[in-house]
Amino acid sequence: MSSYAQTSKLYCHVKKGASGKTIIESMFFTPPLKIIAPFYENDMANIMLLNVSAGLMAGDMQTINFDIDTQARVKITSQSYEKIHNTQDSLAMRNTTLNLANDALLIYTPLPCIPFANSSFKNTTTIYLQEDSKLYYGEIFCAGRIARDEIFAFKHFHQRLFIYQNNALIFYDNMNLKPDSINLRSICAFHTFTHYLHFVIYDKNINVEKLQSIIEDSKTYTALSLHNDMIIIKALANESEDLLELQKKFYE
C-alpha cells in the first residue's frame, strides 16, 4: 500500500518575467513532492525537485507536469538519488509530462535512480516540443545498491520515453529490465557495467563535433546517434559520478 492516500502530484508553470529572468508563474504540489524557490545562473532558473520521503514505496504513484513558456530558460534536477524500495508484490509508478513552447529551453537531469532488491518500478516520461524548442534530457540508472553487492536484484524496472514535435511522435525509448528472465550481464546488455546514462538533445544549434570530442575524451563507454533531429547518447560506466560528470559537459 502507498504511504499516501492518493496520487502525489506536482505541477509547475514557468515563464520569462519582466526582468528577463525565468520565473515560476504558478505551481501546485502534494506530499511528498515539493519544489523549493529557484536560484539563478544569469536569467536561467534552477529548480530543484524534492521528495520528502525515504523514496518510492509499494503502491506509490506520482505525476509530475512542467509547462515551459516561450523564451523561458530552466534547469530542473532533483535533491537526491531516487531510491525504489522493496515493493513486494506491488510496484511504484511515476508519470512525467514536459511541455515546451517555441524558443523554450529545458535542461532536465534528475539524479540517478537506484532500484533496491525485489523492487518494481514503472516510469513514463512524455515530452512535447515545438519546432524551435531546446531540450537536454538525461536519465541515469544504477543496477542497485552496488556497495552492498545488491546488483540487478530488483524484480522489474520499466522506463519509457516519448518525445513529440508538433504532436507527432519523433522518438521513443523503451528500457524494460527483468533480471529473472533476461541476462543483464550478457555482452548485449550491461556486461561488466552497473551504471547507464541515456541522454537526449533537441537543439538545432548544437555542435555535434563538440559532443563527439567530449565523448572521445570520456572514460565511459559511450555512443552517439542521430534520429529525427534528435541526438541520442548512451553511456555505460561503473560509477554514477562518471556519468554525472559526462552529462554535465553536454549542456554546459
DRENSEKE-840555 format. One record per residue (C-alpha): residue number from 1; z, x, y. Coordinates in nm, 2 decimals. Each point is the difference from the previous one (the first is absolute). Layout:
<atom NUM; <Z; X; Y>>
...
END
This chain:
<atom 1; <0.00; 0.00; 0.00>>
<atom 2; <-0.06; 0.11; 0.36>>
<atom 3; <0.28; 0.11; 0.22>>
<atom 4; <-0.15; -0.24; 0.26>>
<atom 5; <-0.03; -0.37; -0.02>>
<atom 6; <-0.36; 0.00; 0.13>>
<atom 7; <-0.29; 0.23; 0.06>>
<atom 8; <0.08; 0.28; 0.24>>
<atom 9; <-0.25; -0.01; 0.29>>
<atom 10; <-0.10; 0.22; 0.28>>
<atom 11; <-0.26; -0.07; 0.27>>
<atom 12; <-0.09; 0.22; 0.30>>
<atom 13; <-0.27; -0.04; 0.27>>
<atom 14; <-0.07; 0.30; 0.22>>
<atom 15; <-0.23; 0.03; 0.30>>
<atom 16; <-0.08; 0.23; 0.29>>
<atom 17; <0.24; -0.05; 0.28>>
<atom 18; <-0.06; 0.00; 0.38>>
<atom 19; <0.12; 0.37; 0.01>>
<atom 20; <-0.25; 0.10; -0.26>>
<atom 21; <0.26; 0.04; -0.27>>
<atom 22; <-0.01; -0.20; -0.32>>
<atom 23; <0.28; -0.25; -0.01>>
<atom 24; <0.14; -0.25; -0.24>>
<atom 25; <-0.12; -0.34; 0.12>>
<atom 26; <0.20; -0.20; -0.26>>
<atom 27; <0.18; 0.06; -0.33>>
<atom 28; <0.19; -0.18; -0.26>>
<atom 29; <0.18; 0.12; -0.31>>
<atom 30; <0.25; -0.11; -0.26>>
<atom 31; <0.25; 0.21; -0.20>>
<atom 32; <-0.03; 0.26; -0.13>>
<atom 33; <-0.32; 0.09; 0.20>>
<atom 34; <0.04; 0.12; 0.36>>
<atom 35; <-0.18; 0.18; 0.28>>
<atom 36; <0.17; 0.23; 0.25>>
<atom 37; <-0.11; 0.05; 0.35>>
<atom 38; <-0.31; 0.22; 0.01>>
<atom 39; <-0.01; 0.35; 0.14>>
<atom 40; <-0.30; 0.15; 0.16>>
<atom 41; <-0.25; 0.28; -0.02>>
<atom 42; <-0.18; -0.04; 0.33>>
<atom 43; <-0.12; -0.36; -0.01>>
<atom 44; <0.02; -0.04; -0.38>>
<atom 45; <0.28; -0.20; -0.14>>
<atom 46; <0.18; 0.13; -0.30>>
<atom 47; <0.15; -0.28; -0.20>>
<atom 48; <0.24; 0.05; -0.29>>
<atom 49; <0.05; -0.25; -0.28>>
<atom 50; <0.35; -0.03; -0.14>>
<atom 51; <0.11; -0.16; -0.32>>
<atom 52; <0.38; -0.03; 0.04>>
<atom 53; <0.06; -0.01; -0.37>>
<atom 54; <0.02; 0.24; -0.29>>
<atom 55; <-0.36; -0.08; -0.09>>
<atom 56; <-0.21; -0.26; -0.17>>
<atom 57; <0.18; -0.19; -0.28>>
<atom 58; <-0.10; -0.24; -0.27>>
<atom 59; <-0.15; -0.32; 0.15>>
<atom 60; <-0.04; 0.14; 0.35>>
<atom 61; <-0.30; -0.12; 0.20>>
<atom 62; <-0.10; 0.14; 0.34>>
<atom 63; <-0.29; -0.09; 0.24>>
<atom 64; <-0.09; 0.23; 0.28>>
<atom 65; <-0.25; -0.08; 0.28>>
<atom 66; <-0.12; 0.20; 0.30>>
<atom 67; <-0.25; -0.11; 0.26>>
<atom 68; <-0.14; 0.29; 0.21>>
<atom 69; <-0.18; -0.11; 0.32>>
<atom 70; <-0.29; 0.16; 0.18>>
<atom 71; <0.08; 0.35; 0.13>>
<atom 72; <0.34; 0.00; -0.16>>
<atom 73; <0.10; 0.34; -0.15>>
<atom 74; <0.27; -0.02; -0.26>>
<atom 75; <0.14; 0.22; -0.28>>
<atom 76; <0.21; -0.17; -0.26>>
<atom 77; <0.22; 0.17; -0.26>>
<atom 78; <0.32; -0.08; -0.20>>
<atom 79; <0.35; 0.13; 0.04>>
<atom 80; <0.05; 0.12; -0.36>>
<atom 81; <-0.17; 0.03; -0.34>>
<atom 82; <-0.07; -0.33; -0.17>>
<atom 83; <0.22; -0.04; -0.31>>
<atom 84; <-0.10; -0.25; -0.26>>
<atom 85; <0.31; -0.06; -0.22>>
<atom 86; <0.01; -0.12; -0.36>>
<atom 87; <-0.14; -0.35; 0.02>>
<atom 88; <0.08; -0.08; -0.37>>
<atom 89; <-0.23; -0.28; -0.11>>
<atom 90; <-0.10; -0.09; 0.35>>
<atom 91; <-0.19; 0.18; 0.28>>
<atom 92; <0.01; 0.08; 0.37>>
<atom 93; <-0.30; -0.09; 0.22>>
<atom 94; <-0.13; 0.07; 0.35>>
<atom 95; <-0.30; -0.13; 0.19>>
<atom 96; <-0.10; 0.18; 0.32>>
<atom 97; <-0.27; -0.12; 0.24>>
<atom 98; <-0.13; 0.22; 0.29>>
<atom 99; <-0.24; -0.15; 0.26>>
<atom 100; <-0.17; 0.24; 0.24>>
<atom 101; <-0.20; -0.12; 0.30>>
<atom 102; <-0.30; 0.20; 0.14>>
<atom 103; <0.10; 0.33; 0.15>>
<atom 104; <0.35; -0.02; -0.16>>
<atom 105; <0.15; 0.31; -0.17>>
<atom 106; <0.24; -0.03; -0.29>>
<atom 107; <0.16; 0.29; -0.19>>
<atom 108; <0.19; -0.15; -0.29>>
<atom 109; <0.19; 0.25; -0.21>>
<atom 110; <0.31; -0.13; -0.17>>
<atom 111; <0.21; 0.26; -0.19>>
<atom 112; <-0.06; 0.04; -0.37>>
<atom 113; <0.08; -0.26; -0.26>>
<atom 114; <0.23; 0.08; -0.30>>
<atom 115; <0.00; -0.24; -0.30>>
<atom 116; <0.32; 0.04; -0.20>>
<atom 117; <0.02; -0.03; -0.38>>
<atom 118; <-0.08; -0.35; -0.13>>
<atom 119; <-0.13; -0.12; 0.34>>
<atom 120; <-0.30; -0.22; 0.07>>
<atom 121; <-0.16; -0.02; 0.34>>
<atom 122; <-0.31; -0.18; 0.13>>
<atom 123; <-0.11; 0.11; 0.35>>
<atom 124; <-0.31; -0.15; 0.18>>
<atom 125; <-0.12; 0.12; 0.33>>
<atom 126; <-0.28; -0.18; 0.19>>
<atom 127; <-0.16; 0.15; 0.31>>
<atom 128; <-0.24; -0.17; 0.24>>
<atom 129; <-0.21; 0.22; 0.22>>
<atom 130; <-0.25; -0.06; 0.28>>
<atom 131; <-0.31; 0.22; 0.06>>
<atom 132; <0.18; 0.24; 0.23>>
<atom 133; <0.35; 0.00; -0.14>>
<atom 134; <0.16; 0.32; -0.11>>
<atom 135; <0.22; 0.02; -0.31>>
<atom 136; <0.19; 0.29; -0.17>>
<atom 137; <0.18; -0.14; -0.30>>
<atom 138; <0.20; 0.19; -0.26>>
<atom 139; <0.20; -0.08; -0.31>>
<atom 140; <0.20; 0.25; -0.20>>
<atom 141; <0.11; -0.07; -0.36>>
<atom 142; <0.27; 0.20; -0.19>>
<atom 143; <0.02; -0.02; -0.38>>
<atom 144; <0.37; -0.07; 0.02>>
<atom 145; <0.33; 0.18; 0.06>>
<atom 146; <-0.14; 0.34; -0.08>>
<atom 147; <0.33; 0.19; 0.04>>
<atom 148; <0.15; -0.22; -0.27>>
<atom 149; <-0.30; 0.06; -0.23>>
<atom 150; <-0.08; -0.37; 0.04>>
<atom 151; <-0.37; 0.03; 0.00>>
<atom 152; <-0.24; -0.29; -0.07>>
<atom 153; <0.30; -0.20; -0.13>>
<atom 154; <-0.08; -0.31; 0.20>>
<atom 155; <-0.15; -0.31; -0.17>>
<atom 156; <-0.28; -0.10; 0.23>>
<atom 157; <-0.13; 0.12; 0.34>>
<atom 158; <-0.28; -0.19; 0.15>>
<atom 159; <-0.14; 0.08; 0.34>>
<atom 160; <-0.31; -0.16; 0.16>>
<atom 161; <-0.17; 0.07; 0.33>>
<atom 162; <-0.26; -0.23; 0.15>>
<atom 163; <-0.18; 0.10; 0.32>>
<atom 164; <-0.23; -0.24; 0.19>>
<atom 165; <-0.23; 0.06; 0.29>>
<atom 166; <-0.11; -0.32; 0.19>>
<atom 167; <0.14; -0.19; -0.30>>
<atom 168; <-0.23; 0.17; -0.25>>
<atom 169; <0.17; 0.21; -0.27>>
<atom 170; <-0.09; 0.36; 0.04>>
<atom 171; <0.26; 0.18; -0.21>>
<atom 172; <0.22; -0.08; -0.30>>
<atom 173; <0.24; 0.22; -0.19>>
<atom 174; <0.20; -0.10; -0.30>>
<atom 175; <0.28; 0.22; -0.14>>
<atom 176; <0.13; -0.16; -0.31>>
<atom 177; <0.24; 0.21; -0.20>>
<atom 178; <0.17; -0.10; -0.33>>
<atom 179; <0.15; 0.31; -0.16>>
<atom 180; <0.06; -0.18; -0.33>>
<atom 181; <-0.37; -0.07; -0.04>>
<atom 182; <-0.17; 0.28; 0.20>>
<atom 183; <0.05; 0.38; -0.05>>
<atom 184; <0.07; 0.09; 0.36>>
<atom 185; <0.03; 0.37; -0.10>>
<atom 186; <-0.36; 0.01; -0.12>>
<atom 187; <-0.25; 0.22; 0.19>>
<atom 188; <-0.17; -0.32; 0.12>>
<atom 189; <0.32; -0.12; 0.16>>
<atom 190; <0.29; 0.21; 0.16>>
<atom 191; <-0.01; 0.28; -0.26>>
<atom 192; <0.27; 0.25; 0.11>>
<atom 193; <0.06; -0.17; 0.35>>
<atom 194; <0.26; -0.24; 0.10>>
<atom 195; <-0.09; -0.10; 0.36>>
<atom 196; <-0.32; -0.17; 0.13>>
<atom 197; <-0.13; -0.06; 0.35>>
<atom 198; <-0.27; -0.27; 0.08>>
<atom 199; <-0.12; 0.03; 0.36>>
<atom 200; <-0.27; -0.21; 0.16>>
<atom 201; <-0.16; 0.06; 0.34>>
<atom 202; <-0.22; -0.24; 0.20>>
<atom 203; <-0.09; 0.18; 0.32>>
<atom 204; <-0.36; 0.05; 0.12>>
<atom 205; <0.10; 0.30; 0.21>>
<atom 206; <0.16; 0.19; -0.29>>
<atom 207; <-0.10; 0.36; -0.06>>
<atom 208; <-0.06; 0.01; -0.38>>
<atom 209; <-0.05; 0.38; 0.00>>
<atom 210; <0.35; 0.04; 0.15>>
<atom 211; <0.14; -0.22; -0.28>>
<atom 212; <-0.18; 0.21; -0.26>>
<atom 213; <0.14; 0.31; 0.15>>
<atom 214; <0.35; -0.14; -0.01>>
<atom 215; <-0.05; -0.09; -0.37>>
<atom 216; <-0.13; 0.35; -0.08>>
<atom 217; <0.31; 0.16; 0.16>>
<atom 218; <0.24; -0.24; -0.18>>
<atom 219; <0.20; 0.10; -0.31>>
<atom 220; <-0.05; -0.34; -0.14>>
<atom 221; <-0.28; -0.12; -0.23>>
<atom 222; <-0.20; -0.21; 0.23>>
<atom 223; <-0.34; -0.18; 0.00>>
<atom 224; <-0.18; -0.18; 0.29>>
<atom 225; <-0.27; -0.26; -0.03>>
<atom 226; <-0.20; -0.23; 0.24>>
<atom 227; <-0.05; -0.37; -0.06>>
<atom 228; <-0.11; -0.28; 0.23>>
<atom 229; <0.10; 0.19; 0.32>>
<atom 230; <0.33; 0.07; -0.17>>
<atom 231; <0.14; 0.35; -0.08>>
<atom 232; <0.21; 0.00; -0.31>>
<atom 233; <0.23; 0.29; -0.08>>
<atom 234; <0.19; 0.04; -0.32>>
<atom 235; <0.25; 0.28; -0.07>>
<atom 236; <0.23; 0.11; -0.28>>
<atom 237; <0.31; 0.22; 0.03>>
<atom 238; <0.34; 0.05; -0.15>>
<atom 239; <0.20; -0.03; 0.33>>
<atom 240; <-0.01; -0.30; 0.24>>
<atom 241; <0.05; 0.24; 0.29>>
<atom 242; <-0.34; 0.17; -0.08>>
<atom 243; <-0.18; -0.34; 0.03>>
<atom 244; <0.19; -0.11; 0.31>>
<atom 245; <-0.10; 0.33; 0.17>>
<atom 246; <-0.36; -0.05; -0.11>>
<atom 247; <-0.01; -0.36; 0.11>>
<atom 248; <0.13; 0.08; 0.35>>
<atom 249; <-0.28; 0.25; 0.06>>
<atom 250; <-0.26; -0.27; -0.05>>
<atom 251; <0.11; -0.20; 0.30>>
<atom 252; <0.15; 0.26; 0.24>>
END
